[in-house]
Amino acid sequence: MKKTTAIIYKLPLLIAIAVLTLSVSCDRKKVKELESSIEIPSDLTVEKLMENTEEYQLLGRKGKIIFPDRIAEVEYIDETRMHWQTTNDKNEIIQGDEKINYVQISEQEYFVNWIEESGFTVSQIINTKTGDVKAFWSFADTKSGRGGRSSLFVDGKFEFGE
């Protein structure tokens, strides 16, 4: 949310830079036409700009990701912690509390990564607007000739929980 706020506050500066750049390469009349064509609604506030971002915010919320062979219920506690519980297609339940690496990629996209106690490694790109999840799993595999590990990509669907 901090990055989005910074971008919002920089918006007038970015507009000013664009206008200044055009004034160097265009004549004054065209610049005036451009300035008059930019309409910023009088009721526009930072809060209104942030509404969309908050709607898709991941931190401090719960969600569910449906994968082909399991369902994960996840709570994104903050930028460094999460709790998860998965139920596989045999109704086996496992859960954990993880230290995560978290980056907001866009208004509604997030990259989340963690390494579980077992060494199972998860990396996910979650789009909270479309619900698309692209996960990369890496895990111990004694039959693998590649450092004793195997990996795979898995697609899932995300939805916010209660």
Buried (B, 14 or more C-beta within 10 A) or exposed (E): EEEBEEEBEEEEEEEEEEBEEBBEEBEEEEBEEBEEEEEEEEEEEEEEBBEEBEEBBBBEBBBBBBBEEBBBBBBBBEBEBBBBEBBEEEEEEEEBEBEBEBEBEEBBBBBBBBBBEEEBBBBBBBBBEEBBBBBBBBBEEEEEEEEEEBEEEBEBEBEBEE
